[in-house]
Amino acid sequence: MNAEPGGAARLAGVLLALATVVFVWGSFAERSGHDDVAKSHGTANTEQAGNGESPAQHAAETGNAKTVTESSGESEYRPLGVNLESTPLVLAAGALSLLLAALVVFRPNRVTLVAVVVVGVGFALLEVVEVVHQANRNRTGLLILALTAALLHMAAAVFAARALSGDAGRVNAVPAA
């Protein structure tokens, strides 16, 4: 199958955009699930410190805790006290990914293709961690969304790498006489 490098780059951009949509959808679907759990546990989440914030919020703000207890009694990983699933962070990651996808579709170059490879692999790894997390919680719908996002991110990275290798082949190719 000899596809042109520009076609592989455009496909990488489209796959990255689709992966981003699924990623954001999954993040907000999980968040809405957290809210439902919090409402069903009522008092477990309403206990607050004297300053009006929950112990989990205080731990997250001070940056001392690497895990924060969720309302369901499980812990959530927070590297350096950062909530990787916070709305502003998810929206920023989504916006930057969509911008990168648009750049690759409309103006592909080596830098944007390398960025797609790095972003695709990075997001895929994070999504695999999320797949394991959702499998442990027996949340099949969120597991499928995370797995779909991981596969789409990896596919985007593969097609971006293919476009890069196609570009390298054209640059180093000797013209036929």
ZADO-1210 file (C-alpha; in nm, 4 decimals, padded with zeros to 6 digits):
<atoms>
<atom x="00.0000" y="00.0000" z="00.0000" code="MET" pos="1"/>
<atom x="00.1810" y="00.3138" z="-00.1206" code="ASN" pos="2"/>
<atom x="-00.0051" y="00.6111" z="00.0190" code="ALA" pos="3"/>
<atom x="00.1352" y="00.9546" z="-00.0313" code="GLU" pos="4"/>
<atom x="00.2940" y="01.1147" z="00.2806" code="PRO" pos="5"/>
<atom x="00.0470" y="01.4053" z="00.2645" code="GLY" pos="6"/>
<atom x="-00.2409" y="01.1571" z="00.2861" code="GLY" pos="7"/>
<atom x="-00.0851" y="00.9898" z="00.5891" code="ALA" pos="8"/>
<atom x="-00.0377" y="01.3306" z="00.7528" code="ALA" pos="9"/>
<atom x="-00.4002" y="01.4284" z="00.6893" code="ARG" pos="10"/>
<atom x="-00.5176" y="01.0942" z="00.8239" code="LEU" pos="11"/>
<atom x="-00.3003" y="01.1446" z="01.1340" code="ALA" pos="12"/>
<atom x="-00.4640" y="01.4829" z="01.1892" code="GLY" pos="13"/>
<atom x="-00.8153" y="01.3466" z="01.1480" code="VAL" pos="14"/>
<atom x="-00.7399" y="01.0560" z="01.3838" code="LEU" pos="15"/>
<atom x="-00.5917" y="01.2972" z="01.6394" code="LEU" pos="16"/>
<atom x="-00.9064" y="01.5112" z="01.6221" code="ALA" pos="17"/>
<atom x="-01.1290" y="01.2049" z="01.6698" code="LEU" pos="18"/>
<atom x="-00.9118" y="01.0826" z="01.9580" code="ALA" pos="19"/>
<atom x="-00.9399" y="01.4247" z="02.1203" code="THR" pos="20"/>
<atom x="-01.3187" y="01.4238" z="02.0951" code="VAL" pos="21"/>
<atom x="-01.3354" y="01.0761" z="02.2519" code="VAL" pos="22"/>
<atom x="-01.0850" y="01.1792" z="02.5230" code="PHE" pos="23"/>
<atom x="-01.2849" y="01.4885" z="02.6215" code="VAL" pos="24"/>
<atom x="-01.6115" y="01.2938" z="02.6044" code="TRP" pos="25"/>
<atom x="-01.4697" y="01.0234" z="02.8321" code="GLY" pos="26"/>
<atom x="-01.3297" y="01.2768" z="03.0780" code="SER" pos="27"/>
<atom x="-01.6627" y="01.4522" z="03.1156" code="PHE" pos="28"/>
<atom x="-01.8541" y="01.1236" z="03.1231" code="ALA" pos="29"/>
<atom x="-01.6340" y="01.0089" z="03.4098" code="GLU" pos="30"/>
<atom x="-01.6802" y="01.3402" z="03.5885" code="ARG" pos="31"/>
<atom x="-02.0587" y="01.3141" z="03.5620" code="SER" pos="32"/>
<atom x="-02.0284" y="00.9650" z="03.7095" code="GLY" pos="33"/>
<atom x="-01.8307" y="01.1088" z="04.0030" code="HIS" pos="34"/>
<atom x="-02.1048" y="01.3633" z="04.0658" code="ASP" pos="35"/>
<atom x="-02.3689" y="01.0883" z="04.0716" code="ASP" pos="36"/>
<atom x="-02.1628" y="00.8893" z="04.3210" code="VAL" pos="37"/>
<atom x="-02.1073" y="01.1968" z="04.5369" code="ALA" pos="38"/>
<atom x="-02.4807" y="01.2705" z="04.5477" code="LYS" pos="39"/>
<atom x="-02.5608" y="00.9117" z="04.6452" code="SER" pos="40"/>
<atom x="-02.3119" y="00.9175" z="04.9327" code="HIS" pos="41"/>
<atom x="-02.4369" y="01.2519" z="05.0650" code="GLY" pos="42"/>
<atom x="-02.2622" y="01.3037" z="05.3970" code="THR" pos="43"/>
<atom x="-01.9360" y="01.1364" z="05.2996" code="ALA" pos="44"/>
<atom x="-01.8552" y="01.4229" z="05.0665" code="ASN" pos="45"/>
<atom x="-02.0081" y="01.7092" z="05.2642" code="THR" pos="46"/>
<atom x="-01.7760" y="01.6883" z="05.5633" code="GLU" pos="47"/>
<atom x="-01.5638" y="01.9980" z="05.5485" code="GLN" pos="48"/>
<atom x="-01.2775" y="02.1512" z="05.7339" code="ALA" pos="49"/>
<atom x="-01.3335" y="02.4713" z="05.9293" code="GLY" pos="50"/>
<atom x="-01.2358" y="02.6857" z="05.6305" code="ASN" pos="51"/>
<atom x="-01.5201" y="02.5572" z="05.4088" code="GLY" pos="52"/>
<atom x="-01.3226" y="02.3104" z="05.1993" code="GLU" pos="53"/>
<atom x="-01.3231" y="01.9347" z="05.2087" code="SER" pos="54"/>
<atom x="-01.0144" y="01.7468" z="05.3276" code="PRO" pos="55"/>
<atom x="-00.9582" y="01.6302" z="04.9689" code="ALA" pos="56"/>
<atom x="-00.9649" y="01.9891" z="04.8404" code="GLN" pos="57"/>
<atom x="-00.7242" y="02.1013" z="05.1116" code="HIS" pos="58"/>
<atom x="-00.4826" y="01.8180" z="05.0326" code="ALA" pos="59"/>
<atom x="-00.4974" y="01.9007" z="04.6609" code="ALA" pos="60"/>
<atom x="-00.4338" y="02.2711" z="04.7213" code="GLU" pos="61"/>
<atom x="-00.1372" y="02.2152" z="04.9502" code="THR" pos="62"/>
<atom x="00.0157" y="01.9681" z="04.7065" code="GLY" pos="63"/>
<atom x="00.1156" y="01.7370" z="04.9908" code="ASN" pos="64"/>
<atom x="-00.0942" y="01.4408" z="04.8839" code="ALA" pos="65"/>
<atom x="-00.0255" y="01.2233" z="04.5854" code="LYS" pos="66"/>
<atom x="-00.3643" y="01.0580" z="04.6130" code="THR" pos="67"/>
<atom x="-00.6996" y="01.1989" z="04.7094" code="VAL" pos="68"/>
<atom x="-00.9849" y="00.9866" z="04.8330" code="THR" pos="69"/>
<atom x="-01.2822" y="00.9906" z="04.5989" code="GLU" pos="70"/>
<atom x="-01.6366" y="00.9721" z="04.7308" code="SER" pos="71"/>
<atom x="-01.6518" y="00.6034" z="04.6419" code="SER" pos="72"/>
<atom x="-01.3653" y="00.5257" z="04.8795" code="GLY" pos="73"/>
<atom x="-01.1032" y="00.4815" z="04.6074" code="GLU" pos="74"/>
<atom x="-00.8011" y="00.6986" z="04.5452" code="SER" pos="75"/>
<atom x="-00.7119" y="00.9025" z="04.2405" code="GLU" pos="76"/>
<atom x="-00.3533" y="00.9622" z="04.1292" code="TYR" pos="77"/>
<atom x="-00.2478" y="01.3281" z="04.1348" code="ARG" pos="78"/>
<atom x="00.1136" y="01.3830" z="04.0329" code="PRO" pos="79"/>
<atom x="00.2572" y="01.6911" z="04.2064" code="LEU" pos="80"/>
<atom x="-00.0911" y="01.7611" z="04.3428" code="GLY" pos="81"/>
<atom x="-00.2302" y="01.8252" z="03.9926" code="VAL" pos="82"/>
<atom x="-00.5704" y="01.6795" z="03.9079" code="ASN" pos="83"/>
<atom x="-00.5160" y="01.5455" z="03.5568" code="LEU" pos="84"/>
<atom x="-00.8922" y="01.5234" z="03.5082" code="GLU" pos="85"/>
<atom x="-00.9743" y="01.8827" z="03.6059" code="SER" pos="86"/>
<atom x="-01.2038" y="02.0648" z="03.3655" code="THR" pos="87"/>
<atom x="-00.9568" y="02.3444" z="03.2753" code="PRO" pos="88"/>
<atom x="-00.6763" y="02.0958" z="03.2092" code="LEU" pos="89"/>
<atom x="-00.8983" y="01.8675" z="02.9985" code="VAL" pos="90"/>
<atom x="-01.0272" y="02.1640" z="02.7964" code="LEU" pos="91"/>
<atom x="-00.6748" y="02.3034" z="02.7443" code="ALA" pos="92"/>
<atom x="-00.5426" y="01.9630" z="02.6345" code="ALA" pos="93"/>
<atom x="-00.8399" y="01.9213" z="02.4026" code="GLY" pos="94"/>
<atom x="-00.7994" y="02.2659" z="02.2479" code="ALA" pos="95"/>
<atom x="-00.4252" y="02.2203" z="02.1930" code="LEU" pos="96"/>
<atom x="-00.4789" y="01.8749" z="02.0431" code="SER" pos="97"/>
<atom x="-00.7431" y="02.0063" z="01.8037" code="LEU" pos="98"/>
<atom x="-00.5122" y="02.2921" z="01.7046" code="LEU" pos="99"/>
<atom x="-00.2311" y="02.0443" z="01.6383" code="LEU" pos="100"/>
<atom x="-00.4701" y="01.8242" z="01.4391" code="ALA" pos="101"/>
<atom x="-00.5744" y="02.1215" z="01.2254" code="ALA" pos="102"/>
<atom x="-00.2102" y="02.2161" z="01.1649" code="LEU" pos="103"/>
<atom x="-00.1274" y="01.8637" z="01.0524" code="VAL" pos="104"/>
<atom x="-00.4286" y="01.8444" z="00.8219" code="VAL" pos="105"/>
<atom x="-00.3844" y="02.1840" z="00.6581" code="PHE" pos="106"/>
<atom x="-00.0093" y="02.2568" z="00.6887" code="ARG" pos="107"/>
<atom x="00.1801" y="01.9376" z="00.7656" code="PRO" pos="108"/>
<atom x="00.5518" y="01.9681" z="00.8330" code="ASN" pos="109"/>
<atom x="00.8155" y="01.7742" z="01.0226" code="ARG" pos="110"/>
<atom x="00.7665" y="01.9629" z="01.3486" code="VAL" pos="111"/>
<atom x="00.3897" y="01.9111" z="01.3606" code="THR" pos="112"/>
<atom x="00.4246" y="01.5465" z="01.2593" code="LEU" pos="113"/>
<atom x="00.6801" y="01.4849" z="01.5350" code="VAL" pos="114"/>
<atom x="00.4451" y="01.6634" z="01.7774" code="ALA" pos="115"/>
<atom x="00.1612" y="01.4310" z="01.6729" code="VAL" pos="116"/>
<atom x="00.3822" y="01.1272" z="01.7362" code="VAL" pos="117"/>
<atom x="00.4789" y="01.2540" z="02.0828" code="VAL" pos="118"/>
<atom x="00.1260" y="01.3663" z="02.1762" code="VAL" pos="119"/>
<atom x="-00.0301" y="01.0494" z="02.0364" code="GLY" pos="120"/>
<atom x="00.2005" y="00.8158" z="02.2249" code="VAL" pos="121"/>
<atom x="00.1757" y="01.0231" z="02.5442" code="GLY" pos="122"/>
<atom x="-00.2029" y="01.0324" z="02.5421" code="PHE" pos="123"/>
<atom x="-00.2206" y="00.6636" z="02.4515" code="ALA" pos="124"/>
<atom x="-00.0112" y="00.5765" z="02.7569" code="LEU" pos="125"/>
<atom x="-00.2333" y="00.7871" z="02.9819" code="LEU" pos="126"/>
<atom x="-00.5408" y="00.6261" z="02.8303" code="GLU" pos="127"/>
<atom x="-00.4038" y="00.2763" z="02.8938" code="VAL" pos="128"/>
<atom x="-00.3653" y="00.3705" z="03.2617" code="VAL" pos="129"/>
<atom x="-00.7274" y="00.4900" z="03.2499" code="GLU" pos="130"/>
<atom x="-00.8377" y="00.1605" z="03.0896" code="VAL" pos="131"/>
<atom x="-00.6834" y="-00.0308" z="03.3810" code="VAL" pos="132"/>
<atom x="-00.8421" y="00.2085" z="03.6305" code="HIS" pos="133"/>
<atom x="-01.1871" y="00.1692" z="03.4743" code="GLN" pos="134"/>
<atom x="-01.1451" y="-00.2099" z="03.4548" code="ALA" pos="135"/>
<atom x="-01.0734" y="-00.2153" z="03.8286" code="ASN" pos="136"/>
<atom x="-01.3886" y="-00.0119" z="03.8916" code="ARG" pos="137"/>
<atom x="-01.5999" y="-00.2293" z="03.6562" code="ASN" pos="138"/>
<atom x="-01.7128" y="00.0712" z="03.4506" code="ARG" pos="139"/>
<atom x="-01.7382" y="-00.0844" z="03.1064" code="THR" pos="140"/>
<atom x="-01.8637" y="00.2238" z="02.9204" code="GLY" pos="141"/>
<atom x="-01.5750" y="00.4408" z="03.0401" code="LEU" pos="142"/>
<atom x="-01.3315" y="00.1560" z="02.9759" code="LEU" pos="143"/>
<atom x="-01.4486" y="00.1374" z="02.6124" code="ILE" pos="144"/>
<atom x="-01.4148" y="00.5155" z="02.5711" code="LEU" pos="145"/>
<atom x="-01.0624" y="00.5123" z="02.7178" code="ALA" pos="146"/>
<atom x="-00.9606" y="00.2165" z="02.5012" code="LEU" pos="147"/>
<atom x="-01.1030" y="00.3843" z="02.1908" code="THR" pos="148"/>
<atom x="-00.9153" y="00.7067" z="02.2682" code="ALA" pos="149"/>
<atom x="-00.5933" y="00.5100" z="02.3256" code="ALA" pos="150"/>
<atom x="-00.6261" y="00.3262" z="01.9949" code="LEU" pos="151"/>
<atom x="-00.7086" y="00.6454" z="01.8037" code="LEU" pos="152"/>
<atom x="-00.4132" y="00.8281" z="01.9604" code="HIS" pos="153"/>
<atom x="-00.1792" y="00.5406" z="01.8690" code="MET" pos="154"/>
<atom x="-00.3165" y="00.5277" z="01.5152" code="ALA" pos="155"/>
<atom x="-00.2572" y="00.9029" z="01.4799" code="ALA" pos="156"/>
<atom x="00.1011" y="00.8561" z="01.6008" code="ALA" pos="157"/>
<atom x="00.1585" y="00.5680" z="01.3585" code="VAL" pos="158"/>
<atom x="00.0280" y="00.7614" z="01.0580" code="PHE" pos="159"/>
<atom x="00.2292" y="01.0686" z="01.1578" code="ALA" pos="160"/>
<atom x="00.5414" y="00.8518" z="01.1816" code="ALA" pos="161"/>
<atom x="00.4574" y="00.7021" z="00.8441" code="ARG" pos="162"/>
<atom x="00.4259" y="01.0506" z="00.6949" code="ALA" pos="163"/>
<atom x="00.7619" y="01.1397" z="00.8497" code="LEU" pos="164"/>
<atom x="00.9283" y="00.8324" z="00.7022" code="SER" pos="165"/>
<atom x="00.7688" y="00.9089" z="00.3642" code="GLY" pos="166"/>
<atom x="00.9113" y="01.2606" z="00.3789" code="ASP" pos="167"/>
<atom x="01.2549" y="01.1251" z="00.4702" code="ALA" pos="168"/>
<atom x="01.2397" y="00.8838" z="00.1790" code="GLY" pos="169"/>
<atom x="01.1572" y="01.1655" z="-00.0638" code="ARG" pos="170"/>
<atom x="01.4322" y="01.3923" z="00.0686" code="VAL" pos="171"/>
<atom x="01.7015" y="01.1237" z="00.0456" code="ASN" pos="172"/>
<atom x="01.5798" y="00.9674" z="-00.2759" code="ALA" pos="173"/>
<atom x="01.8002" y="00.9840" z="-00.5819" code="VAL" pos="174"/>
<atom x="01.6096" y="01.1025" z="-00.8886" code="PRO" pos="175"/>
<atom x="01.5668" y="00.8432" z="-01.1606" code="ALA" pos="176"/>
<atom x="01.7694" y="00.9115" z="-01.4738" code="ALA" pos="177"/>
</atoms>
